[in-house]
């Protein structure tokens, strides 16, 4: 795309791209490309930014966590869940290292990991993570925050899907009542 051409042109003119790439510039360009639906270009930009950030900043840096998270989200959005899961696991590890366990970004990472695990067909493994993310967001951000509403919706969807499967199998459905109360 056009953004990649601009960066290539700048690099060809002798501009020090190492300094440019070590900052969140490529990360931001990746986000713009993703928003524009240019997923292949966005993925390439994120991967280049991540390689540069790791080389220049080291592995345990907030920029590395953020870019890894955005790359994982892109993979999730393009339904490449198997590829996204290890990246979300890495983001959670990084954010716990960088920010400690009680940070809102850690709660976000727990939620992302729960969502991708659920999409990978492991709802029983996803449920405790989704509950954890919801509880953390409630405590950190308050009941009216968007993250709480999103977490409630994701958990309720998982519970309703499970209950529907139980009902279809002739079993007593669990989860409908709890999903309504979320």
Secondary structure, 3 states (H helix, E strand, C coil): CHHHHHHHHHHHCCCCHHHHHHCCHHHHHHHHHHHCCCHHHHHHHHHHHHHHHHHHHCCCCHHHHHHHHHHHHHHHHCCCHHHHHHHHHHHHHHHHHHHCCCCHHHHHHHHHHHHHHHHCCCHHHHHHHHHHHHHHHHHHHCCCCHHHHHHHHHHHHHHHHHHHHHHHCCCCCCCHHHHHHC
